[in-house]
């Protein structure tokens, strides 16, 4: 969709809405704006995702800050957020663990729509946590989200983390883990393979490593009767 992309890039440079481009269609661009537009178009033509160029991604009700260190939040993941909120209910006041917090999109949406809950967002990447922190400062309504660096594939780290931060264990876990297998990864579009963090997309294995870890550590992590909400790949439901 070249026209749409060009319009969104220009709207970003002019700090206006896409719609406003049509209202001011005869406004000439100054030299700075033309040069900026040339630079942006070159980057996009090189297949860099629009969201990384304008450092913005829309997700659920909000505009998130993103950069190339985090996965671009996807519309499918909004379904996970909606489902989790509907299932737990607005008055839910338990502890929720978000595994692989990325830009903070899932955690922040849950924190704002479940204001009595307490969200623990973990990620192995300090760069991702930094982006999540920026988004929390911008979008979080209450102070009900905490961010931690943690490797979910390391059971020892998980046990220590829970003993220290949530000894009663979690009431719910939510995750959109890297679930693309290494074989499928090779066939993804260049926008993904050349620009998005590989660590956020594939587990470098069969795509099930993170679900295995969640299952194996579930007794350590969640209370009896607790719930796990996950995004999964399209042919993975049987195995999971
Ligand atoms: N939690 C973030 C999202 O769902 C990041 C997930 C990831 O990096 N795999 O968009």
py3Dmol code that shows the C-alpha trace and the ligand (Angstrom):
import py3Dmol

protein = """\
ATOM      1  CA  UNK A   1       0.000   0.000   0.000  1.00  0.00           C
ATOM      2  CA  UNK A   2       2.465   2.663  -1.206  1.00  0.00           C
ATOM      3  CA  UNK A   3       0.007   5.555  -1.163  1.00  0.00           C
ATOM      4  CA  UNK A   4      -1.082   4.924   2.411  1.00  0.00           C
ATOM      5  CA  UNK A   5       2.538   4.526   3.533  1.00  0.00           C
ATOM      6  CA  UNK A   6       3.593   7.737   1.795  1.00  0.00           C
ATOM      7  CA  UNK A   7       0.690   9.612   3.383  1.00  0.00           C
ATOM      8  CA  UNK A   8       1.468   8.344   6.862  1.00  0.00           C
ATOM      9  CA  UNK A   9       5.142   9.267   6.496  1.00  0.00           C
ATOM     10  CA  UNK A  10       4.282  12.763   5.292  1.00  0.00           C
ATOM     11  CA  UNK A  11       1.689  13.247   8.029  1.00  0.00           C
ATOM     12  CA  UNK A  12       4.362  12.336  10.560  1.00  0.00           C
ATOM     13  CA  UNK A  13       6.802  14.898   9.137  1.00  0.00           C
ATOM     14  CA  UNK A  14       4.116  17.611   9.103  1.00  0.00           C
ATOM     15  CA  UNK A  15       2.874  16.533  12.560  1.00  0.00           C
ATOM     16  CA  UNK A  16      -0.693  16.320  11.339  1.00  0.00           C
ATOM     17  CA  UNK A  17      -3.349  13.663  10.723  1.00  0.00           C
ATOM     18  CA  UNK A  18      -3.414  11.857   7.383  1.00  0.00           C
ATOM     19  CA  UNK A  19      -6.799  13.429   6.740  1.00  0.00           C
ATOM     20  CA  UNK A  20      -5.301  16.928   7.111  1.00  0.00           C
ATOM     21  CA  UNK A  21      -3.064  16.304   4.083  1.00  0.00           C
ATOM     22  CA  UNK A  22      -6.190  16.508   1.943  1.00  0.00           C
ATOM     23  CA  UNK A  23      -7.501  19.600   3.686  1.00  0.00           C
ATOM     24  CA  UNK A  24      -4.183  21.362   3.038  1.00  0.00           C
ATOM     25  CA  UNK A  25      -3.429  19.735  -0.295  1.00  0.00           C
ATOM     26  CA  UNK A  26      -1.929  22.918  -1.814  1.00  0.00           C
ATOM     27  CA  UNK A  27       0.450  23.679   1.051  1.00  0.00           C
ATOM     28  CA  UNK A  28       4.001  23.604  -0.365  1.00  0.00           C
ATOM     29  CA  UNK A  29       6.696  21.688   1.499  1.00  0.00           C
ATOM     30  CA  UNK A  30       9.774  23.504   2.686  1.00  0.00           C
ATOM     31  CA  UNK A  31      13.248  22.188   2.028  1.00  0.00           C
ATOM     32  CA  UNK A  32      13.574  20.465   5.390  1.00  0.00           C
ATOM     33  CA  UNK A  33      10.278  18.649   4.872  1.00  0.00           C
ATOM     34  CA  UNK A  34      11.193  17.549   1.351  1.00  0.00           C
ATOM     35  CA  UNK A  35      14.573  16.204   2.478  1.00  0.00           C
ATOM     36  CA  UNK A  36      12.996  14.406   5.414  1.00  0.00           C
ATOM     37  CA  UNK A  37      10.381  12.870   3.117  1.00  0.00           C
ATOM     38  CA  UNK A  38      13.102  11.696   0.702  1.00  0.00           C
ATOM     39  CA  UNK A  39      14.960  10.070   3.589  1.00  0.00           C
ATOM     40  CA  UNK A  40      11.808   8.381   4.917  1.00  0.00           C
ATOM     41  CA  UNK A  41      10.797   7.100   1.469  1.00  0.00           C
ATOM     42  CA  UNK A  42      14.266   5.684   0.903  1.00  0.00           C
ATOM     43  CA  UNK A  43      14.092   3.818   4.203  1.00  0.00           C
ATOM     44  CA  UNK A  44      10.609   2.482   3.504  1.00  0.00           C
ATOM     45  CA  UNK A  45      11.619   1.468  -0.067  1.00  0.00           C
ATOM     46  CA  UNK A  46      14.404  -0.514   1.580  1.00  0.00           C
ATOM     47  CA  UNK A  47      11.556  -2.401   3.363  1.00  0.00           C
ATOM     48  CA  UNK A  48      12.060  -0.859   6.800  1.00  0.00           C
ATOM     49  CA  UNK A  49       8.658  -1.051   8.564  1.00  0.00           C
ATOM     50  CA  UNK A  50       6.699   2.190   8.684  1.00  0.00           C
ATOM     51  CA  UNK A  51       6.361   1.913  12.463  1.00  0.00           C
ATOM     52  CA  UNK A  52      10.142   1.974  12.977  1.00  0.00           C
ATOM     53  CA  UNK A  53      10.513   5.040  10.755  1.00  0.00           C
ATOM     54  CA  UNK A  54       7.888   7.074  12.577  1.00  0.00           C
ATOM     55  CA  UNK A  55       8.587   5.392  15.972  1.00  0.00           C
ATOM     56  CA  UNK A  56       4.888   4.755  16.520  1.00  0.00           C
ATOM     57  CA  UNK A  57       2.521   1.816  16.481  1.00  0.00           C
ATOM     58  CA  UNK A  58      -1.188   1.824  17.200  1.00  0.00           C
ATOM     59  CA  UNK A  59      -2.382  -0.976  19.455  1.00  0.00           C
ATOM     60  CA  UNK A  60      -5.706  -1.379  21.252  1.00  0.00           C
ATOM     61  CA  UNK A  61      -6.650   2.147  22.386  1.00  0.00           C
ATOM     62  CA  UNK A  62      -3.197   3.680  22.357  1.00  0.00           C
ATOM     63  CA  UNK A  63      -0.263   4.989  20.379  1.00  0.00           C
ATOM     64  CA  UNK A  64       2.897   3.185  21.505  1.00  0.00           C
ATOM     65  CA  UNK A  65       6.477   4.316  21.061  1.00  0.00           C
ATOM     66  CA  UNK A  66       8.451   1.630  19.190  1.00  0.00           C
ATOM     67  CA  UNK A  67      11.973   1.218  17.858  1.00  0.00           C
ATOM     68  CA  UNK A  68      13.831  -1.584  16.105  1.00  0.00           C
ATOM     69  CA  UNK A  69      14.697  -3.235  19.435  1.00  0.00           C
ATOM     70  CA  UNK A  70      11.087  -4.323  19.988  1.00  0.00           C
ATOM     71  CA  UNK A  71       8.570  -6.359  18.051  1.00  0.00           C
ATOM     72  CA  UNK A  72       5.965  -4.132  16.401  1.00  0.00           C
ATOM     73  CA  UNK A  73       2.687  -4.777  18.247  1.00  0.00           C
ATOM     74  CA  UNK A  74       0.307  -6.666  15.935  1.00  0.00           C
ATOM     75  CA  UNK A  75      -3.474  -6.323  15.651  1.00  0.00           C
ATOM     76  CA  UNK A  76      -3.897 -10.085  16.355  1.00  0.00           C
ATOM     77  CA  UNK A  77      -2.442  -9.514  19.793  1.00  0.00           C
ATOM     78  CA  UNK A  78      -5.317  -7.142  20.589  1.00  0.00           C
ATOM     79  CA  UNK A  79      -7.503 -10.270  20.590  1.00  0.00           C
ATOM     80  CA  UNK A  80      -5.341 -11.743  23.344  1.00  0.00           C
ATOM     81  CA  UNK A  81      -5.693  -8.534  25.372  1.00  0.00           C
ATOM     82  CA  UNK A  82      -9.477  -8.360  24.885  1.00  0.00           C
ATOM     83  CA  UNK A  83      -9.968 -12.001  25.693  1.00  0.00           C
ATOM     84  CA  UNK A  84      -7.856 -11.801  28.849  1.00  0.00           C
ATOM     85  CA  UNK A  85      -9.746  -8.718  30.079  1.00  0.00           C
ATOM     86  CA  UNK A  86     -13.172 -10.234  29.324  1.00  0.00           C
ATOM     87  CA  UNK A  87     -12.255 -13.516  30.957  1.00  0.00           C
ATOM     88  CA  UNK A  88     -10.801 -12.022  34.141  1.00  0.00           C
ATOM     89  CA  UNK A  89     -13.406  -9.247  34.425  1.00  0.00           C
ATOM     90  CA  UNK A  90     -12.997  -5.537  35.167  1.00  0.00           C
ATOM     91  CA  UNK A  91     -12.781  -6.063  38.940  1.00  0.00           C
ATOM     92  CA  UNK A  92      -9.992  -8.634  38.806  1.00  0.00           C
ATOM     93  CA  UNK A  93      -7.471  -7.817  41.509  1.00  0.00           C
ATOM     94  CA  UNK A  94      -4.861 -10.564  41.195  1.00  0.00           C
ATOM     95  CA  UNK A  95      -1.249 -10.678  40.061  1.00  0.00           C
ATOM     96  CA  UNK A  96      -0.577 -11.136  36.351  1.00  0.00           C
ATOM     97  CA  UNK A  97       2.769 -12.082  34.803  1.00  0.00           C
ATOM     98  CA  UNK A  98       3.394 -10.868  31.214  1.00  0.00           C
ATOM     99  CA  UNK A  99       6.158 -12.986  29.683  1.00  0.00           C
ATOM    100  CA  UNK A 100       8.110 -11.129  26.979  1.00  0.00           C
ATOM    101  CA  UNK A 101       6.816  -7.642  27.604  1.00  0.00           C
ATOM    102  CA  UNK A 102       8.413  -6.084  24.482  1.00  0.00           C
ATOM    103  CA  UNK A 103       7.156  -2.528  23.973  1.00  0.00           C
ATOM    104  CA  UNK A 104       4.880  -3.038  26.981  1.00  0.00           C
ATOM    105  CA  UNK A 105       1.732  -3.130  24.888  1.00  0.00           C
ATOM    106  CA  UNK A 106      -0.021  -6.113  26.525  1.00  0.00           C
ATOM    107  CA  UNK A 107       0.998  -5.132  30.071  1.00  0.00           C
ATOM    108  CA  UNK A 108      -0.106  -1.510  29.744  1.00  0.00           C
ATOM    109  CA  UNK A 109      -3.493  -2.372  28.201  1.00  0.00           C
ATOM    110  CA  UNK A 110      -4.169  -4.922  30.958  1.00  0.00           C
ATOM    111  CA  UNK A 111      -2.976  -2.561  33.683  1.00  0.00           C
ATOM    112  CA  UNK A 112      -5.281   0.225  32.496  1.00  0.00           C
ATOM    113  CA  UNK A 113      -8.376  -1.921  31.932  1.00  0.00           C
ATOM    114  CA  UNK A 114      -7.866  -3.983  35.104  1.00  0.00           C
ATOM    115  CA  UNK A 115      -6.875  -1.149  37.455  1.00  0.00           C
ATOM    116  CA  UNK A 116      -7.092  -3.293  40.602  1.00  0.00           C
ATOM    117  CA  UNK A 117      -4.690  -5.911  39.279  1.00  0.00           C
ATOM    118  CA  UNK A 118      -0.938  -5.876  39.612  1.00  0.00           C
ATOM    119  CA  UNK A 119       1.056  -6.573  36.447  1.00  0.00           C
ATOM    120  CA  UNK A 120       4.610  -7.939  36.400  1.00  0.00           C
ATOM    121  CA  UNK A 121       6.217  -7.493  32.967  1.00  0.00           C
ATOM    122  CA  UNK A 122       9.387  -9.465  32.253  1.00  0.00           C
ATOM    123  CA  UNK A 123      11.759  -9.496  29.296  1.00  0.00           C
ATOM    124  CA  UNK A 124      15.275 -10.712  28.608  1.00  0.00           C
ATOM    125  CA  UNK A 125      16.095  -7.539  26.633  1.00  0.00           C
ATOM    126  CA  UNK A 126      17.073  -4.343  28.468  1.00  0.00           C
ATOM    127  CA  UNK A 127      16.323  -2.398  25.269  1.00  0.00           C
ATOM    128  CA  UNK A 128      12.772  -3.755  25.250  1.00  0.00           C
ATOM    129  CA  UNK A 129      12.338  -2.861  28.932  1.00  0.00           C
ATOM    130  CA  UNK A 130      13.502   0.657  28.129  1.00  0.00           C
ATOM    131  CA  UNK A 131      10.813   1.005  25.420  1.00  0.00           C
ATOM    132  CA  UNK A 132       8.229  -0.465  27.825  1.00  0.00           C
ATOM    133  CA  UNK A 133       9.294   2.078  30.442  1.00  0.00           C
ATOM    134  CA  UNK A 134       8.837   4.956  27.994  1.00  0.00           C
ATOM    135  CA  UNK A 135       5.355   3.672  27.130  1.00  0.00           C
ATOM    136  CA  UNK A 136       4.429   3.206  30.798  1.00  0.00           C
ATOM    137  CA  UNK A 137       5.360   6.809  31.533  1.00  0.00           C
ATOM    138  CA  UNK A 138       3.259   7.960  28.603  1.00  0.00           C
ATOM    139  CA  UNK A 139       0.211   5.692  28.872  1.00  0.00           C
ATOM    140  CA  UNK A 140      -0.118   4.045  32.278  1.00  0.00           C
ATOM    141  CA  UNK A 141      -2.969   5.454  34.395  1.00  0.00           C
ATOM    142  CA  UNK A 142      -2.180   3.871  37.782  1.00  0.00           C
ATOM    143  CA  UNK A 143       1.058   2.666  39.224  1.00  0.00           C
ATOM    144  CA  UNK A 144       0.178  -1.026  38.761  1.00  0.00           C
ATOM    145  CA  UNK A 145       2.888  -2.248  36.394  1.00  0.00           C
ATOM    146  CA  UNK A 146       6.433  -3.243  37.317  1.00  0.00           C
ATOM    147  CA  UNK A 147       9.106  -4.275  34.841  1.00  0.00           C
ATOM    148  CA  UNK A 148      11.889  -6.799  35.419  1.00  0.00           C
ATOM    149  CA  UNK A 149      14.717  -8.300  33.425  1.00  0.00           C
ATOM    150  CA  UNK A 150      14.359 -12.088  33.338  1.00  0.00           C
ATOM    151  CA  UNK A 151      15.129 -15.051  31.098  1.00  0.00           C
ATOM    152  CA  UNK A 152      11.998 -17.196  31.037  1.00  0.00           C
ATOM    153  CA  UNK A 153      13.941 -20.174  29.679  1.00  0.00           C
ATOM    154  CA  UNK A 154      16.018 -20.260  32.878  1.00  0.00           C
ATOM    155  CA  UNK A 155      14.073 -22.109  35.608  1.00  0.00           C
ATOM    156  CA  UNK A 156      16.508 -21.069  38.339  1.00  0.00           C
ATOM    157  CA  UNK A 157      16.004 -17.389  37.513  1.00  0.00           C
ATOM    158  CA  UNK A 158      12.220 -17.895  37.558  1.00  0.00           C
ATOM    159  CA  UNK A 159      12.242 -19.481  41.027  1.00  0.00           C
ATOM    160  CA  UNK A 160      14.388 -16.677  42.460  1.00  0.00           C
ATOM    161  CA  UNK A 161      12.227 -14.029  40.820  1.00  0.00           C
ATOM    162  CA  UNK A 162       9.001 -15.462  42.251  1.00  0.00           C
ATOM    163  CA  UNK A 163      10.392 -15.948  45.755  1.00  0.00           C
ATOM    164  CA  UNK A 164      11.521 -12.353  45.774  1.00  0.00           C
ATOM    165  CA  UNK A 165       8.685 -10.545  43.995  1.00  0.00           C
ATOM    166  CA  UNK A 166       5.530 -12.647  44.184  1.00  0.00           C
ATOM    167  CA  UNK A 167       5.860 -15.422  46.784  1.00  0.00           C
ATOM    168  CA  UNK A 168       2.098 -16.134  46.620  1.00  0.00           C
ATOM    169  CA  UNK A 169       2.556 -16.951  42.902  1.00  0.00           C
ATOM    170  CA  UNK A 170       0.592 -15.508  39.991  1.00  0.00           C
ATOM    171  CA  UNK A 171      -3.146 -15.670  39.380  1.00  0.00           C
ATOM    172  CA  UNK A 172      -2.622 -15.442  35.645  1.00  0.00           C
ATOM    173  CA  UNK A 173       0.091 -15.538  33.019  1.00  0.00           C
ATOM    174  CA  UNK A 174      -0.175 -13.820  29.672  1.00  0.00           C
ATOM    175  CA  UNK A 175       2.308 -14.224  26.836  1.00  0.00           C
ATOM    176  CA  UNK A 176       2.888 -13.575  23.172  1.00  0.00           C
ATOM    177  CA  UNK A 177       6.200 -15.423  22.971  1.00  0.00           C
ATOM    178  CA  UNK A 178       8.450 -15.860  19.910  1.00  0.00           C
ATOM    179  CA  UNK A 179       6.641 -18.831  18.353  1.00  0.00           C
ATOM    180  CA  UNK A 180       7.902 -18.893  14.763  1.00  0.00           C
ATOM    181  CA  UNK A 181      10.056 -21.980  14.122  1.00  0.00           C
ATOM    182  CA  UNK A 182      13.513 -21.456  12.684  1.00  0.00           C
ATOM    183  CA  UNK A 183      12.426 -23.147   9.431  1.00  0.00           C
ATOM    184  CA  UNK A 184       9.421 -20.856   8.966  1.00  0.00           C
ATOM    185  CA  UNK A 185      11.495 -17.825   9.912  1.00  0.00           C
ATOM    186  CA  UNK A 186      13.491 -18.154   6.669  1.00  0.00           C
ATOM    187  CA  UNK A 187      10.295 -17.573   4.643  1.00  0.00           C
ATOM    188  CA  UNK A 188       9.018 -14.459   6.412  1.00  0.00           C
ATOM    189  CA  UNK A 189       8.896 -11.104   4.649  1.00  0.00           C
ATOM    190  CA  UNK A 190      11.999  -8.893   4.603  1.00  0.00           C
ATOM    191  CA  UNK A 191      10.261  -6.260   6.763  1.00  0.00           C
ATOM    192  CA  UNK A 192      10.423  -8.816   9.578  1.00  0.00           C
ATOM    193  CA  UNK A 193      13.699 -10.671   8.988  1.00  0.00           C
ATOM    194  CA  UNK A 194      15.785  -7.608   8.125  1.00  0.00           C
ATOM    195  CA  UNK A 195      14.398  -5.247  10.753  1.00  0.00           C
ATOM    196  CA  UNK A 196      12.523  -6.790  13.681  1.00  0.00           C
ATOM    197  CA  UNK A 197      14.540  -8.348  16.521  1.00  0.00           C
ATOM    198  CA  UNK A 198      14.998 -12.025  15.664  1.00  0.00           C
ATOM    199  CA  UNK A 199      14.856 -12.910  19.360  1.00  0.00           C
ATOM    200  CA  UNK A 200      11.262 -11.593  19.523  1.00  0.00           C
ATOM    201  CA  UNK A 201      10.041 -13.600  16.532  1.00  0.00           C
ATOM    202  CA  UNK A 202      11.622 -17.075  16.591  1.00  0.00           C
ATOM    203  CA  UNK A 203      12.740 -19.414  19.344  1.00  0.00           C
ATOM    204  CA  UNK A 204      15.461 -20.743  17.012  1.00  0.00           C
ATOM    205  CA  UNK A 205      13.837 -24.163  17.374  1.00  0.00           C
ATOM    206  CA  UNK A 206      10.488 -25.746  16.567  1.00  0.00           C
ATOM    207  CA  UNK A 207       8.479 -22.722  17.742  1.00  0.00           C
ATOM    208  CA  UNK A 208       7.288 -24.433  20.929  1.00  0.00           C
ATOM    209  CA  UNK A 209      10.204 -23.781  23.294  1.00  0.00           C
ATOM    210  CA  UNK A 210       8.532 -20.970  25.202  1.00  0.00           C
ATOM    211  CA  UNK A 211       5.282 -22.896  25.686  1.00  0.00           C
ATOM    212  CA  UNK A 212       7.329 -25.848  26.944  1.00  0.00           C
ATOM    213  CA  UNK A 213       9.055 -23.632  29.456  1.00  0.00           C
ATOM    214  CA  UNK A 214       5.756 -22.071  30.579  1.00  0.00           C
ATOM    215  CA  UNK A 215       4.202 -25.543  30.987  1.00  0.00           C
ATOM    216  CA  UNK A 216       7.212 -26.964  32.824  1.00  0.00           C
ATOM    217  CA  UNK A 217       7.400 -24.025  35.202  1.00  0.00           C
ATOM    218  CA  UNK A 218       3.672 -23.494  35.599  1.00  0.00           C
ATOM    219  CA  UNK A 219       3.460 -25.081  39.061  1.00  0.00           C
ATOM    220  CA  UNK A 220       6.240 -22.788  40.240  1.00  0.00           C
ATOM    221  CA  UNK A 221       4.667 -19.729  38.672  1.00  0.00           C
ATOM    222  CA  UNK A 222       0.901 -19.935  39.085  1.00  0.00           C
ATOM    223  CA  UNK A 223      -1.570 -20.611  41.848  1.00  0.00           C
ATOM    224  CA  UNK A 224      -3.885 -23.590  41.705  1.00  0.00           C
ATOM    225  CA  UNK A 225      -6.773 -22.664  39.409  1.00  0.00           C
ATOM    226  CA  UNK A 226      -4.699 -19.890  37.851  1.00  0.00           C
ATOM    227  CA  UNK A 227      -4.997 -19.181  34.143  1.00  0.00           C
ATOM    228  CA  UNK A 228      -2.583 -18.971  31.211  1.00  0.00           C
ATOM    229  CA  UNK A 229      -3.464 -16.796  28.198  1.00  0.00           C
ATOM    230  CA  UNK A 230      -1.190 -17.161  25.174  1.00  0.00           C
ATOM    231  CA  UNK A 231      -0.978 -16.138  21.579  1.00  0.00           C
ATOM    232  CA  UNK A 232       0.004 -19.153  19.471  1.00  0.00           C
ATOM    233  CA  UNK A 233       0.934 -19.832  15.841  1.00  0.00           C
ATOM    234  CA  UNK A 234      -1.776 -21.011  13.494  1.00  0.00           C
ATOM    235  CA  UNK A 235      -0.894 -24.705  13.386  1.00  0.00           C
ATOM    236  CA  UNK A 236       0.295 -25.056  16.960  1.00  0.00           C
ATOM    237  CA  UNK A 237      -2.904 -25.616  18.944  1.00  0.00           C
ATOM    238  CA  UNK A 238      -2.686 -29.415  18.881  1.00  0.00           C
ATOM    239  CA  UNK A 239       0.927 -29.549  20.108  1.00  0.00           C
ATOM    240  CA  UNK A 240       0.381 -26.863  22.699  1.00  0.00           C
TER     241      UNK A 240
END
"""
ligand_1 = """\
10
LIG
N 4.439 -8.573 24.267
C 4.817 -7.923 23.043
C 3.708 -8.089 22.016
O 2.879 -8.934 22.165
C 6.133 -8.441 22.513
C 6.098 -9.904 22.162
C 7.398 -10.403 21.589
O 8.405 -9.679 21.560
N 7.403 -11.638 21.147
O 3.624 -7.368 21.038
"""
view = py3Dmol.view(width=600, height=400)
view.addModel(protein, "pdb")
view.setStyle({"model": 0}, {"cartoon": {"style": "trace"}})
view.addModel(ligand_1, "xyz")
view.setStyle({"model": 1}, {"stick": {}})
view.zoomTo()
view.show()
